[in-house]
Amino acid sequence: MLCRRPQSPDGVRCLMNMCSFAALVVFATAGGGGAMAGTWWPLDTQNTLVIDTTKGQIVVEMRPDFAPKAVERIKLLSREHLYDGLLFHRVLDHYVDQTGNPNNRDGGTSNHPNLPPEFRFLLDPKKIDAVATHNADGITGFVGATPFGASPSPQHPGSLRAWGIYCAGVAGMGREDDINSANSEIFFMRDTSRSLDHDYTVWGRVVLGLNVVRAVAVGEPPAHPDKMLRVRVMADLPKAEQPQIEVMDTTSAVFKANIQGQRQREGADFSVCDVPVGVRSLLPITK
């Protein structure tokens, strides 16, 4: 369950404008080491979720470095086939798609224990490449394709205290009012809503299929709800069924050039949520 939400499309636009401040924009490495050579990097099959829905396929980059317990739970439930056939039971346009409850409504849980919140994680500043500074108190950027915000950590000198940012396509864990009540519910952002930052665990981002996320039938509940037909970890799929895509390396010179161009176009309203992370198909183009 998501307890906080904009009340109208206009409210969403207002919220986006208020939160689109230009902080220090940075880019962290995608895999825990140095930047990968070249402009593109392959998906980690062990940490990629492939969701076949009634509207099409959604591919999610999972980030165990943001939320290890949430990612472990989602992989477990996927392998138990709990998610297969579940409805998108609450969908708000310009906001969020909610699913993952076995009873197909808010409040349902799996047979596994609830999870603690994973709202923040530590980030090594040595893996950060600063691009622009406009607010000394804020740092934003990407780990892989997933956006984060950060600030210096008083408790861990030399590290940054980081959190996931709820841009369009970001995936989060649903919960009840108790912050320790995340279990099986997951949600996908149709648009940006920074009011969710710090309050709901971020576990990844849609790298392919944001158009599918936005096409899911709207309603509380929808009159004719869409569903997740099959949810699988990419590593569990036969090679022929694995999505043949690569994601732009957010440490690459090409991506940084894209950032600068986007920043010039957006001006003072620029934020990390304005920056698309490119995806390319590895399949040959047929005529």
Secondary structure, 3 states (H helix, E strand, C coil): CCCCCCCCHHHHHHHHHHHCCCCEEEEECCCCCCCCCCCEEECCHHHEEEEEECCEEEEEEECCCCCHHHHHHHHHHHHCCCCCCCECCEEECCCEEEECCCCCCCCCCCCCCCECCCCCEEECHHHEEEEECCCCCCEEEEECCEEEEEEECCCCCCCEEEEECCCCCEEEECCCCCCCCECCCEEEECCCCHHHCCCCCEEEEEEECHHHHHHCCCECCECCCCEEEEEEEHHHCCHHHCCCEEEECCCCHHHHHHHHHHHHHHHHHCCHHHCCCCEEECCCCCC
